[in-house]
Amino acid sequence: MTSNFQRKVQLILADFFSAKGFKYEESIDFNEGNKSMIFYSSPQCKLSFYRSQRDGEVNCLVGTIGAGNIDLDSGKWLFLSSLLSEGKDSSIEELLAAVPDSPKSDEEQLCEIEIKLRQNFDEIVKGLIKM
């Protein structure tokens, strides 16, 4: 499962990776292939893209340069959405309104992540410095 997901990540985020100096590190499957993680690093930070086959979720974690690829609970990794929403309070109504009516494809979710990364990269890196 990892190689297919890795191809999707690379295809959709290739321009962003090139512009920001990200290099592929490794891919890891967890839970008998139910969860795939793809790791990239740059001089500023690390990114981990994951896909949960069971949940149909694609998401991104942002880590400090020294963050390990196995210990994601070390406090050196944060969800992209957490970094972008720091200091913002969302009501339950706002959160529920953001839930899509139908499941999104891996590609749609990766495109949304790419847009967030591209538009907020400097803010993301600043948020990591506070960690």
Backbone as CSV, one residue per row, in Angstrom:
resi,resn,N_x,N_y,N_z,CA_x,CA_y,CA_z,C_x,C_y,C_z
1,MET,0.816,-1.192,0.000,0.000,0.000,0.000,0.862,1.259,0.000
2,THR,2.039,1.216,0.643,2.867,2.401,0.763,3.289,2.958,-0.591
3,SER,3.702,2.097,-1.511,4.235,2.608,-2.776,3.176,3.389,-3.561
4,ASN,1.924,2.946,-3.553,0.851,3.661,-4.235,0.603,5.020,-3.571
5,PHE,0.531,5.046,-2.256,0.326,6.294,-1.527,1.533,7.211,-1.718
6,GLN,2.723,6.666,-1.690,3.935,7.460,-1.890,3.919,8.134,-3.264
7,ARG,3.489,7.419,-4.287,3.398,8.003,-5.629,2.416,9.177,-5.637
8,LYS,1.287,9.024,-4.939,0.293,10.106,-4.886,0.870,11.334,-4.190
9,VAL,1.533,11.116,-3.058,2.140,12.226,-2.314,3.153,12.936,-3.199
10,GLN,4.039,12.169,-3.821,5.085,12.754,-4.658,4.503,13.516,-5.844
11,LEU,3.505,12.966,-6.480,2.893,13.603,-7.645,2.253,14.942,-7.278
12,ILE,1.483,14.948,-6.206,0.720,16.149,-5.833,1.600,17.219,-5.187
13,LEU,2.620,16.804,-4.439,3.433,17.773,-3.702,4.814,18.012,-4.298
14,ALA,5.098,17.497,-5.475,6.439,17.602,-6.063,6.928,19.042,-6.164
15,ASP,6.094,19.950,-6.637,6.517,21.348,-6.775,6.811,21.980,-5.417
16,PHE,5.965,21.698,-4.428,6.191,22.221,-3.075,7.498,21.670,-2.509
17,PHE,7.709,20.349,-2.635,8.941,19.725,-2.126,10.167,20.371,-2.753
18,SER,10.125,20.570,-4.048,11.257,21.166,-4.765,11.511,22.598,-4.306
19,ALA,10.458,23.383,-4.181,10.591,24.791,-3.794,11.125,24.963,-2.379
20,LYS,10.770,24.040,-1.483,11.151,24.169,-0.070,12.314,23.261,0.330
21,GLY,12.868,22.534,-0.607,14.054,21.714,-0.314,13.779,20.418,0.424
22,PHE,12.579,19.858,0.269,12.256,18.593,0.942,12.794,17.409,0.159
23,LYS,13.339,16.462,0.886,13.853,15.207,0.326,13.143,14.042,0.987
24,TYR,12.880,13.025,0.205,12.268,11.790,0.714,13.211,11.128,1.711
25,GLU,12.657,10.660,2.842,13.434,9.925,3.839,13.101,8.441,3.823
26,GLU,11.832,8.125,4.114,11.444,6.716,4.154,9.933,6.570,4.197
27,SER,9.491,5.344,3.945,8.080,4.979,4.030,7.951,3.822,4.994
28,ILE,6.897,3.853,5.808,6.679,2.801,6.800,5.204,2.421,6.801
29,ASP,4.929,1.125,6.819,3.568,0.622,6.997,3.412,0.161,8.438
30,PHE,2.266,0.477,9.039,1.935,0.061,10.397,0.641,-0.747,10.367
31,ASN,0.367,-1.439,11.455,-0.898,-2.169,11.622,-1.225,-3.032,10.410
32,GLU,-0.266,-3.861,10.043,-0.440,-4.793,8.924,-0.836,-4.083,7.635
33,GLY,-0.274,-2.911,7.409,-0.536,-2.161,6.192,-1.755,-1.267,6.245
34,ASN,-2.435,-1.228,7.389,-3.620,-0.384,7.506,-3.267,1.103,7.541
35,LYS,-2.064,1.426,8.002,-1.630,2.821,8.055,-0.272,2.925,7.377
36,SER,-0.173,3.863,6.451,1.084,4.123,5.749,1.563,5.519,6.088
37,MET,2.870,5.643,6.284,3.460,6.944,6.576,4.638,7.165,5.638
38,ILE,4.697,8.372,5.084,5.756,8.765,4.176,6.456,9.974,4.803
39,PHE,7.772,9.900,4.975,8.526,10.949,5.654,9.418,11.717,4.681
40,TYR,9.414,13.042,4.830,10.256,13.946,4.059,10.936,14.898,5.035
41,SER,12.135,15.358,4.678,12.819,16.328,5.528,13.385,17.461,4.689
42,SER,13.506,18.613,5.337,14.086,19.801,4.722,15.002,20.447,5.754
43,PRO,15.705,21.501,5.392,16.525,22.202,6.388,15.696,22.847,7.509
44,GLN,14.367,23.078,7.277,13.533,23.744,8.272,12.748,22.786,9.164
45,CYS,12.295,21.662,8.611,11.428,20.767,9.378,11.276,19.428,8.666
46,LYS,10.468,18.572,9.255,10.128,17.284,8.655,8.619,17.235,8.440
47,LEU,8.202,16.468,7.446,6.786,16.248,7.180,6.531,14.754,7.138
48,SER,5.406,14.348,7.688,4.967,12.959,7.606,3.545,12.958,7.073
49,PHE,3.367,12.324,5.936,2.041,12.175,5.341,1.567,10.775,5.668
50,TYR,0.354,10.663,6.183,-0.127,9.326,6.497,-1.505,9.083,5.911
51,ARG,-1.749,7.816,5.692,-3.056,7.373,5.205,-3.501,6.206,6.055
52,SER,-4.698,6.318,6.598,-5.325,5.229,7.327,-6.352,4.588,6.404
53,GLN,-6.080,3.366,6.016,-6.993,2.673,5.103,-8.346,2.455,5.767
54,ARG,-8.343,2.103,7.029,-9.595,1.847,7.740,-10.464,3.091,7.819
55,ASP,-9.847,4.238,8.137,-10.604,5.480,8.302,-10.771,6.266,7.008
56,GLY,-9.991,5.947,5.989,-10.030,6.711,4.749,-9.456,8.106,4.915
57,GLU,-8.638,8.282,5.936,-8.098,9.605,6.257,-6.681,9.753,5.725
58,VAL,-6.421,10.901,5.145,-5.080,11.309,4.771,-4.800,12.578,5.563
59,ASN,-3.616,12.638,6.169,-3.299,13.801,6.979,-1.804,14.046,6.940
60,CYS,-1.389,15.119,7.603,0.018,15.512,7.611,0.420,15.909,9.022
61,LEU,1.586,15.427,9.420,2.206,15.844,10.671,3.449,16.653,10.316
62,VAL,3.745,17.647,11.141,4.934,18.472,10.956,5.827,18.245,12.165
63,GLY,7.106,17.991,11.893,8.030,17.698,12.983,9.263,18.573,12.951
64,THR,9.903,18.660,14.097,11.177,19.370,14.184,12.244,18.571,13.450
65,ILE,13.368,19.193,13.171,14.454,18.524,12.454,14.870,17.237,13.175
66,GLY,14.929,17.237,14.486,15.380,16.073,15.246,14.306,15.043,15.542
67,ALA,13.115,15.229,15.017,12.018,14.294,15.300,12.306,12.931,14.673
68,GLY,12.096,11.876,15.458,12.282,10.519,14.952,11.072,10.058,14.162
69,ASN,11.302,9.186,13.213,10.214,8.723,12.364,9.352,7.651,13.015
70,ILE,9.795,7.059,14.068,9.011,6.023,14.731,8.247,6.592,15.929
71,ASP,8.867,7.462,16.694,8.266,7.975,17.923,7.461,9.244,17.640
72,LEU,6.264,9.063,17.093,5.442,10.216,16.723,4.763,10.864,17.925
73,ASP,4.833,10.224,19.082,4.253,10.784,20.307,5.304,11.474,21.170
74,SER,6.438,11.798,20.599,7.557,12.362,21.355,7.382,13.830,21.711
75,GLY,6.363,14.473,21.176,6.191,15.902,21.384,6.922,16.723,20.336
76,LYS,7.602,16.046,19.420,8.309,16.745,18.352,7.522,16.753,17.047
77,TRP,6.322,16.176,17.070,5.436,16.137,15.912,4.088,16.755,16.277
78,LEU,3.525,17.543,15.379,2.190,18.105,15.550,1.412,17.933,14.257
79,PHE,0.107,17.770,14.377,-0.728,17.736,13.188,-0.691,19.111,12.532
80,LEU,-0.668,19.129,11.230,-0.681,20.388,10.477,-1.842,21.266,10.921
81,SER,-3.015,20.678,11.089,-4.192,21.451,11.497,-4.012,22.072,12.878
82,SER,-3.289,21.398,13.779,-3.033,21.950,15.116,-2.152,23.186,15.031
83,LEU,-1.129,23.119,14.208,-0.246,24.274,14.062,-0.979,25.466,13.464
84,LEU,-1.862,25.205,12.519,-2.561,26.295,11.842,-3.705,26.868,12.662
85,SER,-4.208,26.103,13.616,-5.338,26.601,14.404,-4.921,27.076,15.790
86,GLU,-3.623,27.092,16.078,-3.149,27.501,17.398,-3.653,28.903,17.728
87,GLY,-4.267,29.031,18.877,-4.796,30.311,19.316,-6.160,30.649,18.764
88,LYS,-6.718,29.771,17.950,-8.044,30.013,17.384,-9.031,29.051,18.022
89,ASP,-10.124,29.568,18.494,-11.166,28.728,19.074,-12.261,28.525,18.036
90,SER,-12.584,27.274,17.774,-13.664,26.955,16.839,-14.844,26.412,17.620
91,SER,-16.022,26.863,17.246,-17.222,26.340,17.895,-17.511,24.955,17.351
92,ILE,-18.324,24.208,18.054,-18.714,22.878,17.608,-19.433,22.958,16.265
93,GLU,-20.177,24.031,16.056,-20.880,24.226,14.789,-19.892,24.397,13.636
94,GLU,-18.827,25.177,13.876,-17.810,25.374,12.843,-17.093,24.065,12.529
95,LEU,-16.801,23.301,13.555,-16.137,22.019,13.346,-17.025,21.055,12.563
96,LEU,-18.287,20.991,12.924,-19.214,20.098,12.223,-19.447,20.540,10.778
97,ALA,-19.459,21.840,10.551,-19.658,22.346,9.191,-18.485,21.983,8.280
98,ALA,-17.327,21.755,8.862,-16.137,21.411,8.077,-16.099,19.937,7.674
99,VAL,-16.963,19.115,8.261,-16.988,17.689,7.931,-17.683,17.518,6.583
100,PRO,-17.009,16.852,5.625,-17.613,16.711,4.293,-18.812,15.775,4.313
101,ASP,-19.722,15.979,3.358,-20.910,15.126,3.234,-20.556,13.734,2.741
102,SER,-19.546,13.639,1.897,-19.117,12.337,1.391,-17.603,12.236,1.534
103,PRO,-17.093,11.011,1.594,-15.644,10.837,1.765,-14.859,11.447,0.609
104,LYS,-13.708,12.010,0.934,-12.844,12.597,-0.083,-11.782,11.568,-0.477
105,SER,-11.360,11.629,-1.718,-10.318,10.731,-2.205,-8.969,11.125,-1.593
106,ASP,-8.019,10.211,-1.689,-6.663,10.516,-1.226,-6.141,11.764,-1.930
107,GLU,-6.367,11.832,-3.232,-5.878,12.954,-4.016,-6.497,14.279,-3.560
108,GLU,-7.791,14.292,-3.304,-8.456,15.514,-2.831,-7.876,15.954,-1.484
109,GLN,-7.676,15.001,-0.582,-7.130,15.336,0.729,-5.684,15.821,0.621
110,LEU,-4.894,15.199,-0.247,-3.509,15.635,-0.441,-3.450,17.025,-1.069
111,CYS,-4.346,17.326,-1.982,-4.403,18.668,-2.579,-4.725,19.723,-1.522
112,GLU,-5.633,19.423,-0.620,-5.959,20.355,0.469,-4.744,20.566,1.376
113,ILE,-4.023,19.495,1.673,-2.815,19.597,2.497,-1.766,20.445,1.786
114,GLU,-1.592,20.216,0.496,-0.592,20.965,-0.280,-0.906,22.454,-0.253
115,ILE,-2.160,22.811,-0.402,-2.563,24.220,-0.359,-2.248,24.824,1.006
116,LYS,-2.583,24.115,2.075,-2.297,24.619,3.432,-0.798,24.797,3.638
117,LEU,-0.009,23.815,3.204,1.444,23.919,3.356,1.995,25.102,2.569
118,ARG,1.592,25.218,1.323,2.092,26.289,0.457,1.721,27.667,1.015
119,GLN,0.484,27.837,1.456,0.016,29.140,1.923,0.535,29.506,3.308
120,ASN,0.910,28.514,4.109,1.230,28.780,5.514,2.605,28.294,5.946
121,PHE,3.498,28.004,5.011,4.753,27.362,5.385,5.561,28.180,6.386
122,ASP,5.691,29.482,6.178,6.470,30.307,7.113,5.855,30.274,8.507
123,GLU,4.535,30.342,8.589,3.836,30.275,9.876,4.055,28.911,10.539
124,ILE,4.041,27.861,9.743,4.261,26.504,10.255,5.647,26.383,10.869
125,VAL,6.662,26.860,10.171,8.035,26.789,10.674,8.169,27.597,11.962
126,LYS,7.543,28.772,12.024,7.572,29.576,13.250,6.904,28.841,14.405
127,GLY,5.819,28.127,14.113,5.129,27.350,15.148,6.000,26.244,15.701
128,LEU,6.856,25.673,14.886,7.757,24.612,15.350,8.812,25.158,16.303
129,ILE,9.214,26.381,16.083,10.242,26.982,16.938,9.727,27.066,18.380
130,LYS,8.424,27.221,18.564,7.837,27.323,19.902,7.803,25.987,20.630
131,MET,8.007,24.903,19.912,7.905,23.567,20.513,9.072,23.284,21.443
